[in-house]
Amino acid sequence: MLYHIYCLDKPDHLDTRLENRAAHLAHLAELGDRLFAAGPLQSEDGTMIGSVLIIDFESLDDAQKFCARDPYVQAQLFEQVSISAWKKILP
């Protein structure tokens, strides 16, 4: 099942994001073809302010465990993280 993961950075934590970005991307690379989509949320000026991920997991528990191991989570970058089951309809 696909899961939509929405993460919003804490204010003024761009340095934390940048310092942990390579480790975060390596963590995502471990997913292989289970990674459906991923990318940063951006402010109007293009500054990264969060993340959206869509990943195929067996269960919500698996999604939560994966998120807990994310270097961004471990660095306490996020103010908010929400995980929801997601179904692709279009296109």
C-alpha positions in Angstrom: 0.0 0.0 0.0 1.2 3.5 -0.8 1.7 5.9 2.1 1.8 9.7 1.9 4.3 11.2 4.3 4.1 14.9 4.9 6.8 16.6 6.9 7.0 20.3 7.9 10.3 21.7 9.0 10.7 23.7 12.3 11.2 27.4 11.5 14.8 28.5 11.0 16.1 24.9 10.6 17.4 25.1 7.1 20.9 24.4 8.3 19.7 21.2 10.0 18.2 20.1 6.7 21.3 20.9 4.7 23.6 19.2 7.2 21.6 16.0 7.1 20.5 16.0 3.4 23.0 13.5 2.1 22.2 11.0 4.8 18.5 11.5 4.2 18.9 10.9 0.5 20.9 7.7 1.2 18.1 6.5 3.5 15.6 7.0 0.7 17.8 5.2 -1.8 17.6 2.1 0.3 13.9 1.8 -0.7 14.6 1.0 -4.4 11.5 0.8 -6.5 9.2 1.1 -3.4 9.8 4.9 -3.5 7.0 6.3 -5.6 7.8 10.0 -5.3 9.8 12.3 -3.0 10.7 15.9 -2.9 11.0 19.0 -0.7 8.2 21.5 0.0 9.4 25.0 -0.8 8.5 28.5 0.2 7.6 31.1 -2.4 11.3 32.0 -2.7 12.4 28.4 -3.2 13.7 27.7 0.3 13.2 24.1 1.4 10.6 24.0 4.2 9.5 20.3 4.4 9.2 17.1 2.6 6.6 15.0 0.8 7.2 11.3 0.3 5.0 8.6 -1.3 6.3 5.1 -0.5 5.0 1.6 -0.8 5.0 -0.2 2.6 3.3 -3.3 3.9 1.7 -1.5 6.8 1.4 1.8 8.7 3.8 0.4 11.3 6.4 -0.2 8.6 6.0 3.4 7.4 6.4 4.7 11.0 9.5 2.7 11.6 11.1 3.9 8.3 10.3 7.5 9.3 11.8 7.0 12.8 15.1 6.0 11.2 15.2 9.0 8.8 18.2 11.2 9.5 16.0 14.3 9.3 13.8 12.9 12.1 16.8 11.9 14.2 18.2 15.4 13.8 14.8 16.8 15.0 14.3 18.8 11.8 10.5 18.4 11.7 7.8 20.3 13.5 5.1 18.1 12.1 5.0 14.6 10.5 1.9 12.9 9.3 1.5 9.6 7.5 -1.6 8.5 5.6 -2.6 5.7 3.3 -2.7 7.0 -0.2 -4.3 5.7 -3.4 -3.2 6.9 -6.9 -6.1 7.6 -9.1 -4.8 10.0 -11.8 -3.1 10.2 -14.2 
